């Protein structure tokens, strides 16, 4: 009989000791690292929650980086916008001052300041963060605005704003310096003033005329081109009776000339002399109404030239700024007459139906006809029009109001001297068609579709003083804005996702209305110059200063630079809220991960102690078994 030896390594007790040793090793690792395991398989059933939590933490980290980068861009853009408001304030303060002293270059100190501030504004608009231009919309790698010198002075191949402004001034003044008006005396006792041509965008436009001279005959304004006349009928007016003529200037402002009949000597400013004859002559010379008419003619001529030489010149400069900087434009029809007679031009009151009203376009619109404006269709009905409908008997002005409502123009469309001008803030989008092309032609629009001339706009022919049209000047004129100019809002040109379901928009473009209007006003004021010591120089600068001050004053309904700041501040607030939520989520997710993966040190230490005791007992048992002999066994 033999007795097998005790084999420790293969015994159950040995396996138990090895297991305890492994557990001790694992628990020691847990105690030193604080983790349940160094691999996923040892983490337990809750590790799925931890894996999902880590994925969410990774997303939050990415959002945090995005928010940090976007905040850098927004803070820099806000600093730039704040600089623009300071520039606006500086130029506005200067333009509002009464000092009109001209230097040798024909400019005031305020204008010199504006020229310098224009360069500063261009620099601000070309602000970069890294290699990204902040005011270029989606064209982040493209300089936002052309160099200031090129914008004003042009290049070797393209005209700058200074040239465009000079051309426009020549076209508005006309060869005779009377704002494209023609003045005559059809009879010795009458005076007549007319516009030089129908449909011309240049010069002064006769808006209204009134008279308190009860014995005189006032005719007009009417006709195409528009004109008015006043005939004294061989009778002198009485002292204090007045002729008033109101004109519309190219920038949409109005000015009025008031001329008062006077017997005073010398004749007061703003008055015309009533001829009193010479009762002391032998024989006595009676008052001569024809001489009074001549005095009225001369005084009116001088007043028109003064208006043209001052306010018109300023308005022309402002309009040239609009032609160069603004994306807005107009579609101008040809002069048309109504059914009332060949000498009666269509007006805002002219009816759209050519069938029943006496004063209507011919041919006119009928029920069922349509006009489509930028994709929106207006339908003609017999009566009871609602929404996008028009009654066939409605006026042209009603149609223009409907069109303006669709285009959203900031400058209402007009009708003057039988010529319809449809204004739009976006020349590229204007598209008007009709199912009744004959009726559309009766409104003065022969070509279909009706479109607007694309800016920048230049005087259409030479010499400019007799030009009749504005044309697209993009081929030979500096393009001042170089960034993205596509559809959609400026803010949407830069977007970022800052949370699982939250995005922010923080883009900006230098051609946004508020920025463009400020750049335009400062360019006009800083570029315009006049002749030092000229007859109307002071009046020109005064009129331009007033317009500049108004242009730099935010108006209700117009975008302001502060509105852009508000928009991007809202984006920052959205990101701030997202950061707050993510901070809370991070804490909760970390708790879930810790609960799934962490090893509580107290619990681990207690388990280690228990295993150490069990191991000690196992070693003692093993030791006793190792000392067992045959004698002890027996």
Secondary structure, DSSP 8 states (H G I E B T S, - for coil): -------TTTSHHHHHHHHHHHHHHHHHHHHHH-BS-SSGGGS-TTHHHHHHHHHHHHHHHHHHHHHHHHHHHHHHHHHHHHHHHHHHHHHHHHHTS------TTS--HHHHHHHHHHHHHHHHHT-EETTEETTBTT-TTS-SB--HHHHHH--SSSB-HHHHHHHHHHHHH-TTSSSSEEEE-SSTTEEEEEESSTT--SS-EEEEEEE--TTSEEEEEETTTTEEEEE-TT----TT-EEEEEEE-TTS-EEEEEEEEE--SS--TTEEE----BTTSSS-B---HHHHHHHHHHHHHHHHHHHIIIIIHHHHHHHHHHHHH-S-EEEE----B-TT-TT-B--TT-BS-SSS-SSB-SS---TT-EEEETTEEEEEESS---SSEEETT-BHHHHHHHHHHHHT-SS--EEETTEEEEEES-GGG--EEES-HHHHHHTT--SSSB----SSEEE-SSSGGG---EEE-TTTB---B-S---SS-SGGGSEEEEETTEEEE---BTTSHHHHHHHHHHHHHHH----TT-TTHHHHHHHHHHHHHHHTS--TTS--HHHHHHHHHHHHHHHHHHHHHHHHHHHHHHHHHHHHHB--HHHHHHHHHHHHHHHHHHHHHHHHHHT--HHHH-
